[in-house]
Amino acid sequence: MKPLGRTQAFLRWGELAIRLVVGGVFLYAGAVKISNPLQLADSIWSFQILPRALVTPLALGLPPFEILAGAMLVAGWRVGALAVAVATAIFSAAFASTLARGIAVDCGCFGGGSAPATLAGNLLELLRDLVILAAALAVYVARLGARNERRGA
Amino acid sequence: MRYAQYAGDAVALAALAVFSLAVGLAINHFRAEPMPMLYQTQEQRLAAQLDKLIHAPAFEVTPADFIGLGQFRSIVNSGSAVIIDARAEPFYNDGHVPGALNLSREDFARDYQRLSSVLARDRGKQIVVYCSGQDCHDSRMVASALLSLGFRRVEVFTGGFEAWSRAGMPVSRK
């Protein structure tokens, strides 16, 4: 193994920091929501996107998904980064849709009901999700590159 | 090579999603009150709760036991039971058995919600319901409603407020 250059060391530590922070956020978000799926279902319904039949499955499945994806990202699994990226891409699209329709929604991201639903708040939540999306994608690409390098591809 | 990787990751992602859903369903299954699979909106849930209250008085189905004046008097004096006045609010305000709570047949849902915390606290206690006199039905209906709402020890004082006041017993006014 060749010694790391400064830039590479910086990237490696940066990647670790992203994994810990973003993975930790996902772990936390899933953990606070898992005990109250009904509140999450109310939040999902307020987006006025999904039909009633899909609200409960999403409200039940999303918290375990966030916990598992967050744990995998912290552990450095490439699929964890992909899962976080795909989830935040979907969250971002949902926020963009409600903002375009002028509907203020209770995000429900961290248990819901904690902050009043406002368009400005939703815009901030959209921006936060876009930042997380970019960070998770960066980790995914870096992990993919590292794997190919190891395999000499 | 790249495409094979992407496809593999996509399959892993799908497996993660399916597994998460299975975990969520399993947790829900073992919850004390599992969430129904078809989502009920907040409005629907509130309507169902009100329905439950309003349709509760199945009084033919669950008749309560009756007690007489002597027994009612000793229960009131001991303070061991919850006394319910089933008459409409103006009659209650005009005069009622000391310590009685107004749970009227007329505004049952409203009164029940107002008293729900008191009733929930005293759920195991004996409840005695009365109305205006021998011929009124409100006490039986309210008693039946309470029985169908899950209260176990509900009785009706058949003499009602008329028998109580005629015997010269104390009366409270609001």
Interface residues (C-beta under 8 A of the other chain):
Chain A: I34 P37 L38 A41 D42 W45 R52 A53 V55 T56 P57 A59 L60 G61 L62 P63 P64 F65 L68 A69 M72 R78 V79 L82 A83 V86 L144 R147 A153
Chain B: M1 Q5 D9 A12 L13 L16 A17 F19 S20 L21 V23 G24 L25 I27 N28 M35 P36 M37 L38 Y39 T41 Q42
